[in-house]
Amino acid sequence: MKIAVLGAGAVGLSIAARLSSLAEVHAVSRPQHADAVTRLGLRLTGLWGDGTYFFPCTTGLPEAEYDYILITSKATQTRDICEQFGDRFGNAAVVSIQNGIGNEEIISEYTNNVIGGMIITGFEWRGDADIQISVIGGDAQFGLFPGGCDERVTTLARLFEEAGIVATATDSIRSAIWGKTIYNAALNPLGAVMGVPYGALLNPYAWEVITDIVQEAYAVAGAEGITLEHPEADEYLDYLHNVQIPATFSHYSSMHQALSAGKRTEISFMNGALVTKGVAHSIPTPANVFITRLIRFRETMGDS
Ligand SMILES: NC(=O)c1ccc[n+]([C@@H]2O[C@H](COP(=O)([O-])OP(=O)(O)OC[C@H]3O[C@@H](n4cnc5c(N)ncnc54)[C@H](OP(=O)(O)O)[C@@H]3O)[C@@H](O)[C@H]2O)c1
């Protein structure tokens, strides 16, 4: 089996490493990571076990027929990746393993073989070819996009399982993607704007903002016909407050890290996507509009 991983960073290189003993894997990364992985191997530590993995990792994609092409860049780069490599997609199943709403829709413009993915694991850079797995929050999920499940999906989930990455196949991947996006939309931007870890967001004033963001998100999800694991906003808010935030109490959001590094965030694929979908359904989303504007404001200020 041949697998390409495009936009391989913390998530993509870790997955490429674990799959590399089961399939022919080729990762496409930036030069500093490609050079380090080629010279030193990819070092993985933490909850997936410790080890060093050697596999082909370059800045370009060799001509070949791939069975699966995994896109693991930030959502902000999905379109660029599709523009750069879309003519190589061939008959491969192209799989988004990213956060946010909108990646699969972009990939669908370049191929009909789209598998949606959701992963709820923490990957942290320790060096150019050194990554720590810090949290496993549940199963990775894969499903045909926008819905359904077939043999390619179940084969992929089984391969991940064999590689030691807990994964399940689902026929409603949009539910998994929306569920994770609502979690991200609730915590990431507010944590980033305030410069605090998730635990600080249990503050009653912060919680009022989060409640508004989540209630609006649920209204939009309902209009989109998405069935969420926690069907009611209030039930999910209880779970967020009592289970999810305590489990990641000291964690700073990736959006906080992106802003601190003067990088663009994935806000357009999170709260921004909820706003856009809300407009399409004539559902007001003022809390999401406001927090999206604050993040865009911070983005335009760079790392100051
Ligand atoms: N990290 C986590 O714990 C985690 C957990 C779950 C989900 N996610 C999601 O998974 C996705 C990937 O996150 P990540 O943390 O792995 O991001 P990341 O570490 O920034 O990895 C993406 C890598 O792809 C590179 N890239 C982008 N376009 C490329 C191209 N055309 N050719 C070669 N390389 C390219 C980026 O380089 P540049 O930075 O130079 O553009 C970056 O090194 C995001 O949607 C994220 O929200 C992350």
PDBQT file of the ligand as one rigid body, heavy atoms in Angstrom, charges set to zero:
ROOT
HETATM    1  N1  LIG A 401      -0.878  19.699  16.862  1.00  0.00    +0.000 N 
HETATM    2  C1  LIG A 401      -1.915  19.117  17.431  1.00  0.00    +0.000 C 
HETATM    3  O1  LIG A 401      -1.866  18.720  18.601  1.00  0.00    +0.000 OA
HETATM    4  C2  LIG A 401      -3.193  18.884  16.643  1.00  0.00    +0.000 A 
HETATM    5  C3  LIG A 401      -4.132  17.984  17.171  1.00  0.00    +0.000 A 
HETATM    6  C4  LIG A 401      -5.270  17.706  16.436  1.00  0.00    +0.000 A 
HETATM    7  C5  LIG A 401      -5.488  18.342  15.219  1.00  0.00    +0.000 A 
HETATM    8  N2  LIG A 401      -4.573  19.241  14.768  1.00  0.00    +0.000 N 
HETATM    9  C6  LIG A 401      -4.862  19.880  13.484  1.00  0.00    +0.000 C 
HETATM   10  O2  LIG A 401      -4.088  19.190  12.497  1.00  0.00    +0.000 OA
HETATM   11  C7  LIG A 401      -3.675  20.093  11.464  1.00  0.00    +0.000 C 
HETATM   12  C8  LIG A 401      -2.150  20.087  11.383  1.00  0.00    +0.000 C 
HETATM   13  O3  LIG A 401      -1.637  20.607  12.615  1.00  0.00    +0.000 OA
HETATM   14  P1  LIG A 401      -0.081  20.535  12.978  1.00  0.00    +0.000 P 
HETATM   15  O4  LIG A 401       0.008  20.908  14.411  1.00  0.00    +0.000 OA
HETATM   16  O5  LIG A 401       0.511  19.260  12.512  1.00  0.00    +0.000 OA
HETATM   17  O6  LIG A 401       0.497  21.735  12.081  1.00  0.00    +0.000 OA
HETATM   18  P2  LIG A 401       2.027  22.003  11.709  1.00  0.00    +0.000 P 
HETATM   19  O7  LIG A 401       2.919  21.414  12.737  1.00  0.00    +0.000 OA
HETATM   20  O8  LIG A 401       2.112  23.451  11.378  1.00  0.00    +0.000 OA
HETATM   21  O9  LIG A 401       2.246  21.120  10.395  1.00  0.00    +0.000 OA
HETATM   22  C9  LIG A 401       1.878  21.481   9.095  1.00  0.00    +0.000 C 
HETATM   23  C10 LIG A 401       3.180  21.553   8.311  1.00  0.00    +0.000 C 
HETATM   24  O10 LIG A 401       2.866  21.534   6.923  1.00  0.00    +0.000 OA
HETATM   25  C11 LIG A 401       3.768  22.438   6.293  1.00  0.00    +0.000 C 
HETATM   26  N3  LIG A 401       3.262  22.765   4.963  1.00  0.00    +0.000 N 
HETATM   27  C12 LIG A 401       2.209  23.532   4.630  1.00  0.00    +0.000 A 
HETATM   28  N4  LIG A 401       2.065  23.575   3.305  1.00  0.00    +0.000 NA
HETATM   29  C13 LIG A 401       3.066  22.808   2.784  1.00  0.00    +0.000 A 
HETATM   30  C14 LIG A 401       3.443  22.479   1.468  1.00  0.00    +0.000 A 
HETATM   31  N5  LIG A 401       2.776  22.943   0.403  1.00  0.00    +0.000 N 
HETATM   32  N6  LIG A 401       4.527  21.689   1.287  1.00  0.00    +0.000 NA
HETATM   33  C15 LIG A 401       5.224  21.213   2.351  1.00  0.00    +0.000 A 
HETATM   34  N7  LIG A 401       4.892  21.500   3.633  1.00  0.00    +0.000 NA
HETATM   35  C16 LIG A 401       3.827  22.285   3.833  1.00  0.00    +0.000 A 
HETATM   36  C17 LIG A 401       3.814  23.613   7.257  1.00  0.00    +0.000 C 
HETATM   37  O11 LIG A 401       4.876  24.482   6.999  1.00  0.00    +0.000 OA
HETATM   38  P3  LIG A 401       4.721  26.089   7.312  1.00  0.00    +0.000 P 
HETATM   39  O12 LIG A 401       4.338  26.221   8.750  1.00  0.00    +0.000 OA
HETATM   40  O13 LIG A 401       6.066  26.621   6.947  1.00  0.00    +0.000 OA
HETATM   41  O14 LIG A 401       3.647  26.580   6.398  1.00  0.00    +0.000 OA
HETATM   42  C18 LIG A 401       3.978  22.855   8.577  1.00  0.00    +0.000 C 
HETATM   43  O15 LIG A 401       5.334  22.512   8.796  1.00  0.00    +0.000 OA
HETATM   44  C19 LIG A 401      -4.297  21.456  11.836  1.00  0.00    +0.000 C 
HETATM   45  O16 LIG A 401      -5.550  21.584  11.226  1.00  0.00    +0.000 OA
HETATM   46  C20 LIG A 401      -4.457  21.344  13.356  1.00  0.00    +0.000 C 
HETATM   47  O17 LIG A 401      -5.460  22.208  13.885  1.00  0.00    +0.000 OA
HETATM   48  C21 LIG A 401      -3.421  19.515  15.434  1.00  0.00    +0.000 A 
ENDROOT
TORSDOF 0
